[in-house]
Amino acid sequence: MKLGYRELRAVMQSKGYRFFDRGAFNLNLFGIRSGSKLVNEFNDWMGVAYRDEWGNERLLLFSATTKPGLYYLKHRLGNAQGTAILVPGQYRSVWKLGKHKGYKALQQQKYGLFRVWRDTDHDAQFDYQGKVYRNVRGLNGHTSSFKNDIDKVNRYSAGCQVIQDDLDFKILMAIVEKSLNYWGNSFTYTLLEEGDFGGKR
């Protein structure tokens, strides 16, 4: 997917979302959910848009999933009420730099900040409808594996937002850590959809 800083800003502002464009390392952390119905693929994107210390516009985009893997859709629910699928939208101050399974990652700050659908039918398909829940814990931004190249989502997401490649993730974490010196430890996440950008690109 090709995407520019100003295009992202225009789309977010058209949806009434806040776009952080003031000062260095004022991060816009975002995901873009693919229109594909394929399950268990890293066919979405996660990224960050910001201005660097010289005021230059920067946007980085990484292969990711914004959806749970097949394991949690078919074999084991991530929650008794169903596996979480994050509802597109903007979530203000939802993450902090914390830990996920012992390594530095974007960690949910407190209970009840995200809105999700819950998939309960074990049919290995995404249910993008139904009741919306806020009873979400541990919906983090993290990576798949630091030891192996991972090509399927499987158990790496029960609703979390997951960057496929650990090197991409390390780049994002370096930017997040730099932002702490400017804005403190609180980050907004915005989940968009591929259709917001006019479909496949």
Protein Blocks (a to p, Z undefined) as FASTA:
>chain_A
ZZdfklmmmmmmmnopacdfedehiacddddddfbfbehiafbccddddddfkopacddd
ddddfbdcfklmmmocfbfnbpcdddedddehkbccddeehiacdddfbghkaccdddfk
lnopacfedjddfbbghiacddfbfkbccfbfklmpghiacdfblklmmmmmmmmmmmmm
mnopadddddddfklnopaZZ
